[in-house]
Every structure is written in C-alpha cells, then in structure tokens.
C-alpha cells in the first residue's frame, strides 16, 4: 500500500478577511513529493468550511504524514491577534483522528520561532526551519535519518534537537508549482486589494535593516533567479490560468539594479498583457527604470521607507536619507504610478522635535503626490518586536523591554507618550487623500 501524505496550508486570514494568497512555498514542496506516494492537499484559506473539510479529509484519507505550512504568525498592523491557535488546533485534530501520523511543520512563521513553537505544540514531531525544497522529500521516507538532515528541529525523547542548516536551493532549479494540488484558478478573481499570485525573483537580503527578518529567513546574501525563468513562470500562469496580476515576493524588487533591468527587458520581449507589483527601494528608482517597468506591466509601487526622519532611517539601518524618500515620491508622481508607502512610528529615542520632523516630512511627501493623486495609501505601523531582530536587542539593552518577554505573541514598541501619533498621521493622510480626489489644493 502506498504511503500517504497530506499537505495543509493553515488559515492566515484575520477578522473575516477574504483576500486569498496562493501558497507558493507549499505548492513547490508538493511537487518534490516522490511519485510513489499518495498525496492530498488542502488550503484552509480557500476551503468552503475549513475545519469541517480538514476533519473529513483526515477521516477519509488517514495520512501517514501530515505536513503543516504555518505562513503568518499574526496580522501585524498593531493587532494583538495571533494565528497560533490555528497551528495548535490542527495539530491536536490530526493527533486525535490519525494518532500514528507523523506531523511535520514549516513555513516562515514557524521558522522564526521554531523551538518555542515545538514547545508550545507538543503534537508536532518534526519542524523544518527555513527553505524546505532540498530536505522535505527525505522527511517523507518510512524511517528518515533525521539526525543527519539539515535545518530541522526534532524530538529526542523529551529533548529538542536542532540540526545545523544546510545548503540553500539554487533559484534556477526551484521545483515547479504543483498546480494540480493547488490550482491557481482557486485564487484568481477573489481579491480586492492584493495580488493573489506571488512570483519569486530572488531570496535573501544583505541590507540588515534593524527590525527585519529577511536575512534570517532567506540568508544574508541575495540569490537571484534568472529573468528568463521568472518570466517563463509568469507567462505560463497567464496563458494557462488567466493570471493577470502578480506580486513579487522579493525583499526588494529593484536590487540589484541590473537584475531588475534585465527582468524588465525580458518582459518587454514577451509582450505579455499582465500587471505586477513589488517592494522598491526609493534610492534606486529613476524616471528611466520605472518608465520601462511601467511599460511592461508595473501597476503599483510599494515603498517601505519605514522612517520619516534621518534619525529614524539611521536607527533602522535603512542606508537611505530623507532625500531618497523624496526622490522616490517625485519619480512615481511624475510617472503617475500608484504608490503605497509604509512607515514605522514612535521609534526608540524619538523626541518632540523628531515627531515634528516626521510630520513635516510626511507633509512634503503628500504635497508631491497631491497634484497627480497617485498616492494609494500610507500605511503606518509600530515596530513588531522579534527576538532575532537587531532593534529588539537594542531596546532590551536600553532597559525598555524585559528580556524575558515572550515575543511569540504580538509585542510592539509603542511608548505611551507618542502612542497617539499613528492616529494623528492617519487623519492627516485621510484629509490629504480626500482633498486630492476632490481636486482641492
């Protein structure tokens, strides 16, 4: 009898959100499963009745291995909600209905808190930290040699053992998407705000921003995927599944600049009737490179400047200045490109003068976009604190955070003195947006 594998994308929606995101990572892992195994898959985010459907699948299929993908830990944006309950409930349900199943878990959220989550959810047998493409098939063997497999955390009796990480996957040899198990058709046409289909151009980041965990998840150097392979995948999904909008999952889309240029040139050759978005660095955008990108489908630019003052930019190790932020605003306004900006507020060490400087900078950015009305949104957040982030260590060292704080649950840096600033700035942007639409100066 064939061994049976069940793949489960855990719920990641919040407060009834209906935005659907294609499970890019789990789809690639699915295609690495050996052909002699019987597999089933469920994305609980698109299931009609997620927990009933999972229960029915477990009852009927009785998998030997159940693999859980835990993508998001919490919804950010200052929310105190956690998705940990989804992981716990799924693991308990599997253990109750299929007691002998081997339960695996991976995904970005798991990788950030691997040991802590293995402690919190004792039903989990093996965790996969970071990329799984090279290791996952070995975990499906009848008796995997787990002591030798890189990048996993496992139970040796009552002890947790973490194996050293292994080599990273070559992005030009990424496994194909398993479109039979996870059909792109199930995700197209649902969303109002975000692109349902992600596309990978690179992994890893060498910028080391103070709050960011991309280097931890993907490595501290960029691994680039050849533009031809990127566009091959976009073209296939467009022609076969009518996918017309993509979002690049790259930490930064326009770094390195020559790779971004080559990507746009490849898109120019194909003449595809598609649109795409991604996160950009303000210091690298020019009228020339964004004009070309717009001509080949760029429909929205996401900026993650993250601080509005030079003090904040330096604190977050952004390697940019206020002039760079203004440059990004001017270029996208000149081209009329829909622009979304992300900023973190109430940063460590801010004073009254820093708050005023932030307000002045925000006014300047709003004024640049006002004539074209191309500023789609300004999204404000407070810093979500993670154990491995450099900024978290600074805050602990300054005595502003108890080092014993359990950061598995949402914790934000938001001192009381300025905790109203986010709402003030949101109101400022709302007024500017309304006046722009009404064409009032």
C-alpha positions as a Markdown table, in Angstrom:
| # | Residue | x | y | z |
|---|---|---|---|---|
| 1 | Unk | 0.0 | 0.0 | 0.0 |
| 2 | Unk | 1.3 | 3.5 | -0.9 |
| 3 | Unk | 2.3 | 5.8 | 2.0 |
| 4 | Unk | 0.0 | 8.8 | 2.2 |
| 5 | Unk | 1.0 | 12.4 | 2.6 |
| 6 | Unk | -1.4 | 15.2 | 3.4 |
| 7 | Unk | -0.4 | 18.9 | 2.8 |
| 8 | Unk | -2.2 | 21.5 | 4.9 |
| 9 | Unk | -1.9 | 25.3 | 4.4 |
| 10 | Unk | -3.1 | 26.7 | 7.7 |
| 11 | Unk | -5.6 | 29.6 | 7.9 |
| 12 | Unk | -3.9 | 33.1 | 7.8 |
| 13 | Unk | -6.9 | 35.4 | 7.4 |
| 14 | Unk | -7.9 | 37.9 | 10.1 |
| 15 | Unk | -11.3 | 39.1 | 11.2 |
| 16 | Unk | -13.1 | 37.7 | 8.2 |
| 17 | Unk | -10.6 | 39.0 | 5.6 |
| 18 | Unk | -11.4 | 37.5 | 2.2 |
| 19 | Unk | -8.0 | 38.2 | 0.5 |
| 20 | Unk | -6.6 | 34.9 | -0.9 |
| 21 | Unk | -2.9 | 34.3 | -1.4 |
| 22 | Unk | -1.6 | 31.4 | -3.4 |
| 23 | Unk | 0.5 | 29.1 | -1.2 |
| 24 | Unk | 3.7 | 29.4 | -3.2 |
| 25 | Unk | 6.0 | 27.6 | -0.8 |
| 26 | Unk | 3.8 | 24.6 | -0.1 |
| 27 | Unk | 3.0 | 24.3 | -3.8 |
| 28 | Unk | 6.7 | 23.9 | -4.6 |
| 29 | Unk | 7.2 | 21.4 | -1.8 |
| 30 | Unk | 4.3 | 19.4 | -3.1 |
| 31 | Unk | 6.0 | 18.9 | -6.4 |
| 32 | Unk | 9.0 | 17.4 | -4.7 |
| 33 | Unk | 6.9 | 14.5 | -3.2 |
| 34 | Unk | 8.0 | 11.2 | -4.8 |
| 35 | Unk | 5.6 | 9.8 | -7.3 |
| 36 | Unk | 5.2 | 6.5 | -5.5 |
| 37 | Unk | 3.5 | 8.3 | -2.6 |
| 38 | Unk | -0.2 | 9.1 | -2.5 |
| 39 | Unk | -0.8 | 12.8 | -1.7 |
| 40 | Unk | -3.7 | 15.1 | -0.9 |
| 41 | Unk | -3.7 | 18.8 | -0.3 |
| 42 | Unk | -5.9 | 21.4 | 1.3 |
| 43 | Unk | -5.6 | 25.2 | 1.6 |
| 44 | Unk | -7.8 | 26.1 | 4.5 |
| 45 | Unk | -8.0 | 29.7 | 3.3 |
| 46 | Unk | -10.0 | 28.7 | 0.3 |
| 47 | Unk | -11.9 | 25.8 | 1.7 |
| 48 | Unk | -15.7 | 26.2 | 2.0 |
| 49 | Unk | -15.8 | 25.1 | 5.6 |
| 50 | Unk | -12.1 | 24.8 | 6.6 |
| 51 | Unk | -12.2 | 22.8 | 9.8 |
| 52 | Unk | -15.1 | 20.5 | 8.6 |
| 53 | Unk | -13.2 | 19.9 | 5.3 |
| 54 | Unk | -10.0 | 19.1 | 7.2 |
| 55 | Unk | -11.7 | 16.7 | 9.5 |
| 56 | Unk | -13.4 | 14.9 | 6.6 |
| 57 | Unk | -10.1 | 14.7 | 4.7 |
| 58 | Unk | -8.3 | 13.2 | 7.8 |
| 59 | Unk | -11.1 | 10.7 | 8.4 |
| 60 | Unk | -11.2 | 9.6 | 4.8 |
| 61 | Unk | -7.5 | 9.7 | 3.8 |
| 62 | Unk | -5.8 | 8.7 | 7.1 |
| 63 | Unk | -2.4 | 10.1 | 6.1 |
| 64 | Unk | 0.9 | 8.6 | 7.3 |
| 65 | Unk | 2.4 | 12.1 | 7.2 |
| 66 | Unk | 0.7 | 15.4 | 7.7 |
| 67 | Unk | 2.7 | 18.5 | 6.7 |
| 68 | Unk | 1.5 | 21.9 | 8.1 |
| 69 | Unk | 2.5 | 25.2 | 6.5 |
| 70 | Unk | 2.5 | 28.0 | 9.0 |
| 71 | Unk | 3.0 | 31.2 | 7.0 |
| 72 | Unk | 1.9 | 34.1 | 9.2 |
| 73 | Unk | 2.3 | 34.4 | 13.0 |
| 74 | Unk | 0.0 | 37.4 | 13.4 |
| 75 | Unk | -1.6 | 40.0 | 11.1 |
| 76 | Unk | 0.7 | 42.9 | 12.1 |
| 77 | Unk | -0.8 | 46.4 | 11.8 |
| 78 | Unk | -0.9 | 46.7 | 15.6 |
| 79 | Unk | -3.3 | 43.8 | 16.1 |
| 80 | Unk | -3.0 | 41.7 | 19.2 |
| 81 | Unk | -4.4 | 38.6 | 17.4 |
| 82 | Unk | -2.2 | 35.5 | 16.9 |
| 83 | Unk | -2.6 | 32.7 | 14.4 |
| 84 | Unk | -1.0 | 30.2 | 16.9 |
| 85 | Unk | -4.5 | 28.8 | 17.6 |
| 86 | Unk | -4.7 | 27.5 | 14.0 |
| 87 | Unk | -1.5 | 25.6 | 14.4 |
| 88 | Unk | -2.4 | 24.2 | 17.8 |
| 89 | Unk | -5.9 | 23.2 | 16.7 |
| 90 | Unk | -4.7 | 21.5 | 13.5 |
| 91 | Unk | -2.0 | 19.5 | 15.3 |
| 92 | Unk | -4.4 | 18.3 | 18.0 |
| 93 | Unk | -7.0 | 17.4 | 15.5 |
| 94 | Unk | -4.5 | 15.3 | 13.4 |
| 95 | Unk | -3.2 | 13.6 | 16.5 |
| 96 | Unk | -6.8 | 12.7 | 17.6 |
| 97 | Unk | -8.1 | 11.5 | 14.3 |
| 98 | Unk | -4.9 | 9.9 | 12.9 |
| 99 | Unk | -2.9 | 9.0 | 16.1 |
| 100 | Unk | 0.1 | 7.4 | 14.3 |
| 101 | Unk | 0.6 | 10.1 | 11.7 |
| 102 | Unk | 4.0 | 11.9 | 11.6 |
| 103 | Unk | 3.2 | 15.6 | 11.9 |
| 104 | Unk | 5.6 | 18.0 | 10.2 |
| 105 | Unk | 5.6 | 21.8 | 10.2 |
| 106 | Unk | 7.3 | 24.5 | 8.4 |
| 107 | Unk | 6.8 | 27.9 | 6.9 |
| 108 | Unk | 8.1 | 31.5 | 7.6 |
| 109 | Unk | 6.2 | 31.9 | 10.9 |
| 110 | Unk | 7.4 | 28.5 | 12.2 |
| 111 | Unk | 11.0 | 29.3 | 11.2 |
| 112 | Unk | 11.0 | 32.5 | 13.3 |
| 113 | Unk | 10.0 | 30.7 | 16.5 |
| 114 | Unk | 10.9 | 27.0 | 15.8 |
| 115 | Unk | 12.0 | 25.9 | 19.2 |
| 116 | Unk | 9.3 | 27.9 | 21.0 |
| 117 | Unk | 6.5 | 26.5 | 18.8 |
| 118 | Unk | 7.7 | 23.0 | 19.2 |
| 119 | Unk | 7.4 | 23.5 | 23.0 |
| 120 | Unk | 4.0 | 25.1 | 22.7 |
| 121 | Unk | 2.6 | 22.4 | 20.4 |
| 122 | Unk | 3.8 | 19.0 | 21.7 |
| 123 | Unk | 1.9 | 17.1 | 19.0 |
| 124 | Unk | 4.4 | 18.4 | 16.3 |
| 125 | Unk | 7.0 | 15.7 | 15.6 |
| 126 | Unk | 9.5 | 17.5 | 13.3 |
| 127 | Unk | 9.9 | 21.1 | 12.3 |
| 128 | Unk | 11.6 | 22.4 | 9.2 |
| 129 | Unk | 13.4 | 25.8 | 9.6 |
| 130 | Unk | 13.9 | 27.9 | 6.5 |
| 131 | Unk | 13.8 | 26.6 | 3.0 |
| 132 | Unk | 12.4 | 23.1 | 2.6 |
| 133 | Unk | 12.9 | 22.1 | -1.1 |
| 134 | Unk | 16.0 | 20.1 | -0.5 |
| 135 | Unk | 15.0 | 18.4 | 2.7 |
| 136 | Unk | 11.3 | 17.9 | 2.6 |
| 137 | Unk | 11.3 | 14.7 | 0.4 |
| 138 | Unk | 13.6 | 13.0 | 2.9 |
| 139 | Unk | 11.2 | 13.6 | 5.8 |
| 140 | Unk | 8.6 | 11.6 | 3.9 |
| 141 | Unk | 10.6 | 8.4 | 4.0 |
| 142 | Unk | 9.5 | 5.5 | 6.1 |
| 143 | Unk | 12.3 | 6.0 | 8.5 |
| 144 | Unk | 14.2 | 9.2 | 7.8 |
| 145 | Unk | 17.7 | 9.6 | 9.2 |
| 146 | Unk | 16.6 | 12.8 | 11.0 |
| 147 | Unk | 19.9 | 13.2 | 12.9 |
| 148 | Unk | 21.7 | 13.9 | 9.5 |
| 149 | Unk | 19.1 | 16.1 | 7.8 |
| 150 | Unk | 20.0 | 19.8 | 7.9 |
| 151 | Unk | 17.7 | 22.6 | 9.1 |
| 152 | Unk | 15.3 | 20.5 | 11.1 |
| 153 | Unk | 14.2 | 20.5 | 14.7 |
| 154 | Unk | 13.1 | 17.2 | 16.2 |
| 155 | Unk | 12.3 | 15.4 | 19.4 |
| 156 | Unk | 14.8 | 13.0 | 21.0 |
| 157 | Unk | 12.7 | 11.8 | 23.9 |
| 158 | Unk | 11.9 | 14.9 | 26.0 |
| 159 | Unk | 14.7 | 16.9 | 24.4 |
| 160 | Unk | 14.5 | 19.2 | 21.3 |
| 161 | Unk | 17.4 | 18.8 | 18.9 |
| 162 | Unk | 18.1 | 21.5 | 16.3 |
| 163 | Unk | 20.3 | 20.4 | 13.3 |
| 164 | Unk | 22.7 | 22.8 | 11.6 |
| 165 | Unk | 21.4 | 24.5 | 8.5 |
| 166 | Unk | 22.4 | 23.1 | 5.1 |
| 167 | Unk | 22.9 | 24.5 | 1.6 |
| 168 | Unk | 20.4 | 26.9 | 0.1 |
| 169 | Unk | 18.4 | 26.0 | -3.0 |
| 170 | Unk | 19.6 | 27.3 | -6.4 |
| 171 | Unk | 16.8 | 29.5 | -7.5 |
| 172 | Unk | 17.2 | 28.5 | -11.1 |
| 173 | Unk | 16.4 | 25.0 | -10.0 |
| 174 | Unk | 13.3 | 25.7 | -8.0 |
| 175 | Unk | 10.8 | 22.9 | -8.1 |
| 176 | Unk | 7.8 | 23.6 | -10.3 |
| 177 | Unk | 4.5 | 24.7 | -8.8 |
| 178 | Unk | 2.1 | 21.8 | -8.2 |
| 179 | Unk | -0.9 | 23.2 | -10.0 |
| 180 | Unk | -2.8 | 20.0 | -9.7 |
| 181 | Unk | -2.9 | 20.1 | -5.9 |
| 182 | Unk | -3.1 | 23.9 | -5.7 |
| 183 | Unk | -4.9 | 25.3 | -8.7 |
| 184 | Unk | -4.3 | 29.0 | -9.5 |
| 185 | Unk | -7.9 | 29.2 | -10.6 |
| 186 | Unk | -9.0 | 28.9 | -6.9 |
| 187 | Unk | -7.3 | 32.2 | -6.1 |
| 188 | Unk | -8.0 | 34.3 | -9.2 |
| 189 | Unk | -10.7 | 36.9 | -9.1 |
| 190 | Unk | -11.3 | 37.0 | -5.4 |
| 191 | Unk | -9.2 | 39.8 | -4.0 |
| 192 | Unk | -9.9 | 43.5 | -3.8 |
| 193 | Unk | -6.5 | 44.7 | -2.6 |
| 194 | Unk | -3.6 | 42.3 | -3.0 |
| 195 | Unk | -2.4 | 40.2 | -5.9 |
| 196 | Unk | -3.3 | 36.6 | -5.3 |
| 197 | Unk | -0.3 | 35.1 | -7.1 |
| 198 | Unk | 3.2 | 35.6 | -5.9 |
| 199 | Unk | 6.3 | 35.3 | -8.1 |
| 200 | Unk | 9.9 | 34.8 | -6.9 |
| 201 | Unk | 12.7 | 36.8 | -8.4 |
| 202 | Unk | 15.2 | 36.3 | -5.5 |
| 203 | Unk | 15.7 | 35.1 | -2.0 |
| 204 | Unk | 17.8 | 36.5 | 0.8 |
| 205 | Unk | 18.8 | 40.1 | 1.7 |
| 206 | Unk | 22.1 | 41.8 | 2.6 |
| 207 | Unk | 20.7 | 45.0 | 3.9 |
| 208 | Unk | 20.3 | 44.1 | 7.6 |
| 209 | Unk | 17.5 | 46.6 | 8.4 |
| 210 | Unk | 17.1 | 46.8 | 12.2 |
| 211 | Unk | 13.6 | 45.3 | 12.5 |
| 212 | Unk | 13.7 | 42.9 | 9.6 |
| 213 | Unk | 14.0 | 39.1 | 9.5 |
| 214 | Unk | 14.5 | 38.5 | 5.8 |
| 215 | Unk | 18.2 | 37.7 | 6.3 |
| 216 | Unk | 17.2 | 35.1 | 8.9 |
| 217 | Unk | 14.6 | 33.5 | 6.7 |
| 218 | Unk | 16.4 | 33.7 | 3.3 |
| 219 | Unk | 20.0 | 34.2 | 4.0 |
| 220 | Unk | 22.3 | 37.3 | 4.2 |
| 221 | Unk | 23.2 | 37.3 | 0.5 |
| 222 | Unk | 20.9 | 37.6 | -2.5 |
| 223 | Unk | 20.3 | 34.6 | -4.6 |
| 224 | Unk | 19.0 | 35.6 | -8.0 |
| 225 | Unk | 16.6 | 33.8 | -10.3 |
| 226 | Unk | 17.3 | 34.2 | -14.0 |
| 227 | Unk | 14.9 | 36.7 | -15.5 |
| 228 | Unk | 14.0 | 34.2 | -18.3 |
| 229 | Unk | 12.9 | 31.7 | -15.7 |
| 230 | Unk | 10.9 | 34.3 | -13.8 |
| 231 | Unk | 9.0 | 35.4 | -16.9 |
| 232 | Unk | 8.6 | 31.8 | -18.1 |
| 233 | Unk | 6.6 | 31.1 | -15.0 |
| 234 | Unk | 4.6 | 34.4 | -15.3 |
| 235 | Unk | 3.8 | 33.6 | -19.0 |
| 236 | Unk | 2.7 | 30.1 | -18.2 |
| 237 | Unk | 0.4 | 31.2 | -15.4 |
| 238 | Unk | -1.0 | 33.9 | -17.5 |
| 239 | Unk | -1.7 | 31.8 | -20.6 |
| 240 | Unk | -2.9 | 28.7 | -18.9 |
| 241 | Unk | -4.7 | 30.1 | -15.8 |
| 242 | Unk | -5.6 | 33.7 | -16.8 |
| 243 | Unk | -3.5 | 35.1 | -14.0 |
| 244 | Unk | -3.2 | 38.8 | -14.9 |
| 245 | Unk | -1.7 | 40.3 | -11.7 |
| 246 | Unk | 1.4 | 39.2 | -9.9 |
| 247 | Unk | 3.2 | 40.4 | -6.7 |
| 248 | Unk | 6.9 | 39.9 | -6.5 |
| 249 | Unk | 7.8 | 38.3 | -3.1 |
| 250 | Unk | 11.4 | 39.6 | -3.3 |
| 251 | Unk | 12.5 | 41.5 | -0.1 |
| 252 | Unk | 13.4 | 44.4 | -2.6 |
| 253 | Unk | 12.5 | 44.1 | -6.2 |
| 254 | Unk | 14.8 | 46.7 | -7.7 |
| 255 | Unk | 18.0 | 45.4 | -6.1 |
| 256 | Unk | 20.4 | 44.7 | -7.7 |
| 257 | Unk | 19.6 | 47.3 | -10.4 |
| 258 | Unk | 21.0 | 45.3 | -13.3 |
| 259 | Unk | 18.9 | 42.2 | -12.4 |
| 260 | Unk | 15.7 | 44.4 | -12.3 |
| 261 | Unk | 16.7 | 46.0 | -15.7 |
| 262 | Unk | 17.2 | 42.5 | -17.2 |
| 263 | Unk | 13.8 | 41.4 | -15.8 |
| 264 | Unk | 12.1 | 44.4 | -17.4 |
| 265 | Unk | 13.8 | 43.7 | -20.7 |
| 266 | Unk | 12.7 | 40.1 | -20.7 |
| 267 | Unk | 9.1 | 41.2 | -20.0 |
| 268 | Unk | 9.4 | 43.6 | -22.9 |
| 269 | Unk | 10.4 | 40.8 | -25.3 |
| 270 | Unk | 7.4 | 38.7 | -24.3 |
| 271 | Unk | 4.8 | 41.4 | -24.7 |
| 272 | Unk | 2.5 | 39.9 | -22.0 |
| 273 | Unk | -0.7 | 41.6 | -21.1 |
| 274 | Unk | -0.1 | 41.4 | -17.4 |
| 275 | Unk | 0.4 | 43.7 | -14.4 |
| 276 | Unk | 2.7 | 43.3 | -11.4 |
| 277 | Unk | 3.7 | 44.9 | -8.2 |
| 278 | Unk | 6.6 | 44.7 | -5.6 |
| 279 | Unk | 8.5 | 46.5 | -2.9 |
| 280 | Unk | 11.1 | 49.0 | -4.1 |
| 281 | Unk | 14.0 | 51.0 | -2.6 |
| 282 | Unk | 13.5 | 54.7 | -3.1 |
| 283 | Unk | 17.2 | 55.4 | -3.6 |
| 284 | Unk | 17.3 | 53.2 | -6.7 |
| 285 | Unk | 14.3 | 54.4 | -8.6 |
| 286 | Unk | 14.7 | 56.7 | -11.6 |
| 287 | Unk | 12.3 | 58.0 | -14.2 |
| 288 | Unk | 14.1 | 55.8 | -16.8 |
| 289 | Unk | 13.9 | 52.5 | -15.0 |
| 290 | Unk | 10.4 | 52.9 | -13.7 |
| 291 | Unk | 9.2 | 54.1 | -17.1 |
| 292 | Unk | 10.4 | 50.9 | -18.6 |
| 293 | Unk | 8.9 | 48.9 | -15.8 |
| 294 | Unk | 5.5 | 50.7 | -16.2 |
| 295 | Unk | 5.6 | 49.9 | -20.0 |
| 296 | Unk | 5.9 | 46.2 | -19.2 |
| 297 | Unk | 3.2 | 45.9 | -16.6 |
| 298 | Unk | 4.3 | 47.6 | -13.3 |
| 299 | Unk | 1.0 | 48.9 | -11.9 |
| 300 | Unk | 1.8 | 49.8 | -8.3 |
| 301 | Unk | 5.0 | 50.6 | -6.4 |
| 302 | Unk | 5.3 | 49.7 | -2.7 |
| 303 | Unk | 7.8 | 51.7 | -0.8 |
| 304 | Unk | 9.0 | 50.6 | 2.7 |
| 305 | Unk | 11.0 | 53.6 | 3.7 |
| 306 | Unk | 10.0 | 52.8 | 7.3 |
| 307 | Unk | 11.2 | 56.0 | 8.9 |
| 308 | Unk | 10.4 | 59.6 | 8.1 |
| 309 | Unk | 13.5 | 61.3 | 9.5 |
| 310 | Unk | 17.2 | 60.8 | 9.1 |
| 311 | Unk | 17.4 | 59.8 | 12.8 |
| 312 | Unk | 14.9 | 57.0 | 12.2 |
| 313 | Unk | 16.4 | 55.9 | 9.0 |
| 314 | Unk | 19.8 | 55.6 | 10.7 |
| 315 | Unk | 18.3 | 53.8 | 13.7 |
| 316 | Unk | 16.7 | 51.2 | 11.4 |
| 317 | Unk | 19.9 | 50.9 | 9.4 |
| 318 | Unk | 18.0 | 51.7 | 6.2 |
| 319 | Unk | 21.0 | 53.1 | 4.4 |
| 320 | Unk | 18.9 | 55.9 | 3.0 |
| 321 | Unk | 18.2 | 59.5 | 3.7 |
| 322 | Unk | 15.1 | 61.8 | 3.6 |
| 323 | Unk | 16.3 | 62.9 | 0.1 |
| 324 | Unk | 16.0 | 59.4 | -1.1 |
| 325 | Unk | 12.4 | 59.2 | 0.2 |
| 326 | Unk | 11.6 | 62.4 | -1.6 |
| 327 | Unk | 13.2 | 61.1 | -4.8 |
| 328 | Unk | 11.0 | 58.1 | -4.8 |
| 329 | Unk | 7.9 | 60.2 | -4.3 |
| 330 | Unk | 8.9 | 62.6 | -7.1 |
| 331 | Unk | 9.6 | 59.8 | -9.6 |
| 332 | Unk | 6.4 | 57.9 | -9.0 |
| 333 | Unk | 4.4 | 61.1 | -9.0 |
| 334 | Unk | 5.9 | 62.2 | -12.3 |
| 335 | Unk | 5.0 | 58.9 | -13.9 |
| 336 | Unk | 1.6 | 58.7 | -12.2 |
| 337 | Unk | 2.3 | 55.3 | -10.8 |
| 338 | Unk | 0.0 | 54.1 | -8.0 |
| 339 | Unk | 2.2 | 54.3 | -4.8 |
| 340 | Unk | 1.9 | 52.8 | -1.4 |
| 341 | Unk | 4.2 | 53.9 | 1.4 |
| 342 | Unk | 4.9 | 52.1 | 4.7 |
| 343 | Unk | 6.3 | 53.9 | 7.7 |
| 344 | Unk | 7.0 | 52.9 | 11.3 |
| 345 | Unk | 6.2 | 55.4 | 14.0 |
| 346 | Unk | 7.1 | 56.0 | 17.7 |
| 347 | Unk | 10.6 | 54.7 | 17.2 |
| 348 | Unk | 13.1 | 54.3 | 20.1 |
| 349 | Unk | 14.6 | 57.6 | 21.2 |
| 350 | Unk | 12.2 | 59.9 | 19.4 |
| 351 | Unk | 11.6 | 63.3 | 20.9 |
| 352 | Unk | 9.1 | 66.2 | 20.3 |
| 353 | Unk | 11.5 | 67.5 | 17.6 |
| 354 | Unk | 11.7 | 64.1 | 15.9 |
| 355 | Unk | 7.9 | 63.8 | 15.9 |
| 356 | Unk | 7.6 | 67.3 | 14.3 |
| 357 | Unk | 10.3 | 66.4 | 11.8 |
| 358 | Unk | 8.3 | 63.3 | 10.9 |
| 359 | Unk | 5.2 | 65.4 | 10.4 |
| 360 | Unk | 7.0 | 67.9 | 8.2 |
| 361 | Unk | 8.4 | 65.1 | 6.1 |
| 362 | Unk | 5.0 | 63.5 | 5.7 |
| 363 | Unk | 3.6 | 66.8 | 4.6 |
| 364 | Unk | 6.3 | 67.1 | 1.9 |
| 365 | Unk | 5.6 | 63.6 | 0.6 |
| 366 | Unk | 1.8 | 64.2 | 0.5 |
| 367 | Unk | 2.4 | 67.5 | -1.3 |
| 368 | Unk | 4.5 | 65.8 | -4.0 |
| 369 | Unk | 1.8 | 63.2 | -4.8 |
| 370 | Unk | -1.2 | 65.6 | -4.4 |
| 371 | Unk | -1.3 | 67.0 | -8.0 |
| 372 | Unk | -1.3 | 63.5 | -9.6 |
| 373 | Unk | -3.5 | 61.9 | -7.0 |
| 374 | Unk | -1.3 | 58.7 | -7.3 |
| 375 | Unk | -0.8 | 58.0 | -3.6 |
| 376 | Unk | -2.9 | 54.9 | -3.0 |
| 377 | Unk | -2.2 | 54.6 | 0.7 |
| 378 | Unk | 0.2 | 55.5 | 3.5 |
| 379 | Unk | 0.3 | 52.6 | 5.9 |
| 380 | Unk | 1.6 | 53.3 | 9.5 |
| 381 | Unk | 2.7 | 50.7 | 12.0 |
| 382 | Unk | 4.6 | 50.3 | 15.1 |
| 383 | Unk | 7.7 | 48.0 | 15.2 |
| 384 | Unk | 6.7 | 44.4 | 15.8 |
| 385 | Unk | 9.5 | 43.0 | 18.1 |
| 386 | Unk | 11.1 | 39.7 | 17.2 |
| 387 | Unk | 13.8 | 38.0 | 19.2 |
| 388 | Unk | 16.4 | 37.9 | 16.4 |
| 389 | Unk | 16.0 | 41.5 | 15.2 |
| 390 | Unk | 18.9 | 43.9 | 15.9 |
| 391 | Unk | 16.5 | 46.6 | 17.0 |
| 392 | Unk | 14.9 | 44.3 | 19.6 |
| 393 | Unk | 18.3 | 43.7 | 21.2 |
| 394 | Unk | 18.9 | 47.5 | 21.4 |
| 395 | Unk | 15.6 | 48.0 | 23.1 |
| 396 | Unk | 16.3 | 45.3 | 25.6 |
| 397 | Unk | 19.8 | 46.7 | 26.2 |
| 398 | Unk | 18.3 | 50.1 | 26.9 |
| 399 | Unk | 16.1 | 48.7 | 29.5 |
| 400 | Unk | 12.9 | 49.4 | 27.6 |
| 401 | Unk | 11.8 | 45.7 | 27.3 |
| 402 | Unk | 12.0 | 42.9 | 29.8 |
| 403 | Unk | 14.4 | 40.3 | 28.3 |
| 404 | Unk | 12.0 | 37.6 | 29.5 |
| 405 | Unk | 9.1 | 38.9 | 27.4 |
| 406 | Unk | 7.6 | 36.1 | 25.3 |
| 407 | Unk | 7.7 | 37.6 | 21.8 |
| 408 | Unk | 5.9 | 34.7 | 20.2 |
| 409 | Unk | 2.7 | 36.8 | 20.9 |
| 410 | Unk | 2.4 | 40.2 | 19.3 |
| 411 | Unk | 4.5 | 42.8 | 21.1 |
| 412 | Unk | 5.0 | 46.3 | 19.6 |
| 413 | Unk | 7.3 | 49.1 | 20.5 |
| 414 | Unk | 4.8 | 51.9 | 21.3 |
| 415 | Unk | 5.7 | 54.1 | 24.3 |
| 416 | Unk | 2.7 | 55.9 | 25.8 |
| 417 | Unk | 4.0 | 59.5 | 25.3 |
| 418 | Unk | 3.6 | 59.2 | 21.5 |
| 419 | Unk | 1.2 | 56.4 | 21.1 |
| 420 | Unk | -1.4 | 58.8 | 19.6 |
| 421 | Unk | 0.9 | 59.8 | 16.7 |
| 422 | Unk | -0.1 | 57.0 | 14.4 |
| 423 | Unk | -3.8 | 58.1 | 14.6 |
| 424 | Unk | -2.8 | 61.7 | 14.1 |
| 425 | Unk | -0.8 | 60.9 | 11.0 |
| 426 | Unk | -3.6 | 58.6 | 9.6 |
| 427 | Unk | -6.0 | 61.5 | 9.9 |
| 428 | Unk | -3.6 | 63.8 | 8.1 |
| 429 | Unk | -3.3 | 61.4 | 5.2 |
| 430 | Unk | -7.0 | 60.9 | 5.1 |
| 431 | Unk | -7.6 | 64.6 | 4.7 |
| 432 | Unk | -4.9 | 64.8 | 2.0 |
| 433 | Unk | -6.4 | 61.9 | 0.1 |
| 434 | Unk | -9.9 | 63.4 | 0.2 |
| 435 | Unk | -8.7 | 66.8 | -0.9 |
| 436 | Unk | -6.7 | 65.2 | -3.7 |
| 437 | Unk | -9.7 | 63.3 | -5.0 |
| 438 | Unk | -11.8 | 66.5 | -4.8 |
| 439 | Unk | -9.1 | 68.4 | -6.6 |
| 440 | Unk | -8.8 | 70.9 | -3.8 |
| 441 | Unk | -5.4 | 72.4 | -3.1 |
